[in-house]
Amino acid sequence: MNRQSIFFTIAVSFIISILLVIISFLILLTHDYRMKEGRLLDKYMPVSKMVNRVDFVFDEMLMRNLSEMNYKLLTNISEINTITYNHKTKVLFERIHPRNNNDIFRILNLNDNNYIYMKKKGEVVLIKDEDTSNSNSHIYIILVFAILFITIVLVYLITLRKLMPLKILKDKVKTLGDENFDFECCNTNAKDEVSQLAVEFKKSAEKLKSLKEARNIFIRNIMHELKTPITKGKFLTSLEQNEENNEKLKSVFNRLEALINEFASIEELISSSKNIEKKFYFLDDIIDNAKDILMVEDEKVITKYENKKLEVNFKLFSIAVKNLIDNAVKYSPNKEVIIKNEEDNIIFENIGKALEEPFERYFEPFFSNEDKSKDSFGLGLYIVHNILKANGYILKYEYIDGINRFICKKDELSTI
């Protein structure tokens, strides 16, 4: 594992924490055991000394004193052996005389009762404590440290789980250069910073994927769209040079230049990562510029709008308007388009058939249903949709009484 890794640091911190907890537990448990020994000695040593002073000779007064102190002398050998040799009997404390191994002092426990066991010169005495009260502090210590241990483990596992998206992100960033934009990495509902970072990275990857697909479509089809004017130009160059053919050749080059300029604008739109520059322009100026680009006769464009100011990018918005005019003229039997406005919305109307497919499908670049027999760029409403979106508009469609209505509607929710 990389020693500079966050996961390595967390793992080392976890191990050190566990070791410190274990060491603290052992120290505290040892201290508690010694404290318990001290309390037992403080309680039972005076009784041991009192019995040793009389050399294990128990008179009536001694027996009465023991009874008053809640102690009971066991004299029956069978009863003594039953307690001392019982496998359940615990030795709480033991002291053996350093010079005489036969002199033994023990504190025993059986069935929650303490016993004072003394052996001296072959004689055995067993005294029962009738008021036994053993402390169970070690149980509480074990319980506290068990809770602490489990808490540390849980915190470690939760931390690893929270940081796991970082590991996935690291691997995905490595493959991002290879244009691998598809991945799942995290719970999108999580609110922690790491998950949100992963979600934002995923969104960025999706945007890059969309940009890549748009560029691929753009590059893949640009040659197809340029093919028609180039073919016409080559054909005209093989004809006899006269004024009529020269004019046709000039129109071909004008058309080719218009195509290249439009493609450049579209490429700028789909590749731009910043907001486009917008200013206020009169609708009349935008319509006139669109007609100039399209080279359409004025009588084909019927204007019934109020000349309002629009906050748009003049160059791009003119291309969108030009395409809407072009589509309306091409697909209308009378080759006319009517332009109206209602408040901030701009409406393009033409007589014709209703759209055959769901309107959203026409937003796809190079939609396959598009009529290629028409002299169009083949980009359909894809251009219009994206340009309007960048300018804070959305494109709507209605079909009423044999009339197609394309509505450029001001998007109030747009933040662009």
N, C-alpha and C positions, 0 to 999 in steps of 0.2 A: 504493500500500500504506500502511496505517495505521502511522505512525512509532512509535506506542505498542505495536504488536503484538509478541508474542514472536517470530513468524516474521520480522518485519523486523529485529529485534535480532540474531537468529541469522544471517540473510543478510548483514548488515553485518559481523558478527564474522568470518564465513567469508571475505568479500572482503578484509578487513584482514589476516587470517591468511595468505591466499594471496599478497597483495602483499608482506608481510614475508618470506615464504619465498623469493619470487622475488628480492627485493632482496638478501637474505642469500646466496642462491645466486650471484648475479652478483658480489657483493663477494668471496666466498670463491674463486670461479673466477678472478677477476682477480688476487687475491693469489697463488693457486697458480701462475698463469702467470708472474708476476713472480719468484716463488721459483725456478721452473724456469729462467727466463732467467739468474738469478743463478748457479745451479749450473752451467749451460753455460758462462757466461763464466769462472767460477772454474776450470773444467777446461781450456778451450780457449784462453783468452787468453795463458797462458804460452807455448804452442806458437806462437801468432801472433807474439808479441814475439821469440821465438827466430828465426823465419824472417825477420822484418823486419830484425833486426840484421845478418844476412848478405846483405841485399838480394837475396833469392831465389837466392843462389848456394849450391848444395847440394854440399858436399864429402863425403868418405867418413865423416868423423867425425860430421857432422850426420845423415847417413843412418843411421849406427849408433845414434845417440842416439834418433832417432825410432822406430827398430825396437824398441829396448829399452823405449820408452814405449808400445809396442803401437800405433804409428801407421805408415801406409804411404803413401809419396809416389806420386801418380799423375802420370806425365809424358806419357802418350800423349794427344795432343789429341783424338783420336776418342773415347777412353774418357772423357775429361773432359767433352766435349760431350754424350755419351750420358747422363751423370748430371746435368749442370747444366741441360740443356734438356728433360729428361724431365718430362712433365706430372704425373707422380706424385710428383715431388720436392717436398718441403715445406721452406719456409724457416722454421727455428726461431728464428733471430735474424739481424738485419741491421743493419750500421752503415756509413754512408757518410761520408767525410771532408767536413766542412762547407765547406772551401775548394777541394777537388778531388773532383769527382763521379766521377772515374775510380778513386779509391782506395776499394775496397769490401771489407768483411769480412762474411762470411755463415757461418752454421752451417746445413747442409742435412741432410735426412733422407730416405733412400730404402731401402725394404725393411728397415726396422729397423736401418739403419746410418747413423751420423752422419759428416758430411764437413765439413772446414774449407775454405771457399772464400775465397781472397784474390786481389785484383786490385790491382796497383800499377804505374803507369807503363806500362800496356799489357800487362804480364806477368800471367799467371794461374797460380795454384798451387792444387792440390786435394789435400788430405791426408785419407785415410780413417782413421777411428777403429776399430781392430780390437777394441776392448773397449767397445763401445757398451752403455750401460745407461740407457735413458730411463725416467723415472718415469711411471707411468700413474695418478697420484693424481687427475687430473681425472675419470677414468672412475669412480672410487669416489665422488667428490663428486657427480657427476651421478646415480649410482645411489642414493646416500643421499637426495638431495633428491627424486628421482622417487618413492621409497618414502614419504617424508614428505608429498609432494603428494597421492599417492593415498590415504594414510591420512587426511589432512584432508578430502578429498572424500568418502570413505566415511563418516567420522564425521558430516559434515554431512548426508549422505543418510539415514543411520540415525537421526539426531536428528529430522530432518523426518518420517520415517516413524513414529517413536515419538510425535511430537507431533500427527500428523494427526488422531487422534481428538478432540483439543481443538477443531480447526476444525469438525469435524462436530458436536461437542457444542454449539458456539456457535450454529451454524445451527439445530440442533434445539431449543435452549432458546428461540429466537425463535418457533418454531412451537408450542411447548408450550402457550402461552396460547390458541392456536386449537384445542386439544384434539387435536393430531396426536401420538399416542403411539406410532405404529409406525415403527421405524427400525432399521437395522443399522449399526453403527459401528466395530466392532473385533473383533480376535481374542480370543474369550472365554478362550482358553488362556494368553494372555500374562500375565506376573506383574509387569510394570512398573506404576508408580503411575498413569500416565495411562490405560492400558488398564483397570486395575481401577476407576478413577474412572468411565470410560465404561460399564463393565459395571454398576456400582452405579446410575448414572444411568438406564440402560436398565431395571434392575429397578424403580426408582422409577416410571418411566414406565408400566411394565406394571401396577404396583399402582394407579396413578392411573387407568389404563384400566379395570381391573377394578372399581374403586370407581365410576367414571362409569357403567359398564354396569349395576352393581347398583342405583345410584340411579335410572337411567333405567327399569329394570325395575320398581323399587319405585313410582316416581311414575306410570308408565304403567298399572299394574295396581291401584293403591290405589282409584281411583274405581270400577273394576269390582267390587272386593270390597265396597265400601260400598253398591253399588247395591241389593243384595237387602234389607238391613234398612231402607234408606230407602224403597224401594218398598212394603214391608210396612207401614211406619209411615204412609205417605201413604194407603194403603188403609184402615187402621184408623181414621184420622181422619175418613174419609167415612162410617163406620158409626155406628149409634146409640150414644150414650154410655151405657154401663152398666159394672158392676163387672168383668165378664168381659173386655170389650174394653179397658178401662183397664189391666187386668193384662197383657193381651197387648201393649198399647202400651208399658207400662213395661218388659216383657221385651225389646221391640225396642230401646228406648233403652239398656238394660243391655248388650245384644249390641253395639250401635253403640259404646258407650263401651269395651267390651272390645276391639273391633276397633281403635279408635284408640289405645288404650294399647299393644296388641301391636305395631301398626305403629310407634309411637314407639320402642319397645324395639328392634325390628329395625333401624330407621334408625340408632339410636345404636350398635348393634353393627357394622353394615357401614361406618359413617363414622368410627368411633373409630380413631385412630392410636396410641393408648396401650393398655397392658394393662388389662383390666377389673379392677375391685376384687373380690377373692375373700376369703371368710371361711369358717369351719367352721359347717355347719348339719347338723341331723339329717335323715336321709332321710325320716322320717315327716312332718316339717314341710313339706318340699318337695312331697311327694305330696299332702298336705292342701291346700296352697296351689294346686297345679295343679287339683285337683278343684273348689275354690271358683271359680277362674277359668272353668273349663269348665261349671260348674253341672251336674255329672253325679251320678247317684245312687250312694251308697256301695256298693250291692250289685253294681254293674257293674264295680267295681274290686276284684279279689281280691288281697289282699296276702299274700305268702309270703316276705317279706324280713326280714333282720336290720336293726334300726334303727341303722345306722352313721352316723358323721359324715363329711360330704363337704366338701372345700374348693372352693367354687364361688361364683359370683355368684348369689345367691338369686333375684333377679327374673328374670334371663335363663334360668337353669337350670329354673325352674318353668315357663316358657313352653315349653321343649323337652320337658319331661315331659308337660305338658298336651297338646301336639300328638301325642306318641306314644300317649297314652291315647285321645285323640280318634280317631286313625286306626284304632287297634285295635278300638275299640267300633263305629265306623261300618262297617268292612269285615269284621266277624265276624258269622256267622249268629246266634249266641247273645247278641250285643251285650255281650260281657264281655272283660275283659283281666286277665291274671295278671301281677303284678309280683314278680320274684324278684331275688336278688343272689347272686353268686358271687365271693367275695373283694371286690375293689373295683369289680367290674362289675355294672351294673344291667340286668336283662333284662325285656322286655315281650313277653308271649306272647298270641296270640289264634288261635282256630280260623279257617281260611279258605283261600282259594286262594293259591297262590304268586304272587309278583310276575312279571309277564309280561316285563318289560324287565330288562336288566342293572341291578343295584342302583345303580351309580354314576350312571345316568341320572336317577334320582329326586332326586339332589342338585341338579339344574338348577332354577333358579327358574321356577315356573309351567310345570312339565313338561306337555307336551301330552296325555300319556296319562292324566293325572289325571282322575278321575270328577267332572265338574262337577255332576252330579245330586245329589251329596252336599253337605250344607250345610257346606262347608269354606272356609277362607280362600284356597285356591288356591295357597298357597306350598309345599305338600307338605313333603318332607323337607329342602328347602333351608334352612329356618329351623333345624331340629333339627341338621343337619350343621354349620352355622356356629356355632351357640351351643355345641354340645359341643366343637368345635375350640377356641373361645376359652377354654373352661374346662378344657382339657387332656384331653379325651376324644375318641374316634373312634367312629363308628357302624358296626356290623357287622350282617350279616343272615344268617339260616339258615332253612331250611325243612325240618322233620323230621316225618314222619308226619302231614301235614295241619296242622301248627302253624307259624305264622310267629313267628320269634324275632328281635326287634330288640334288639341288645346294645350298651349304652353302655359301651365298654371304656376303661379308664384308659390313656392314652397315655404310656408311660414315657419316650418320646423328646421329649415336648413340653417346650418351654422357656417356655411362656406362664405 
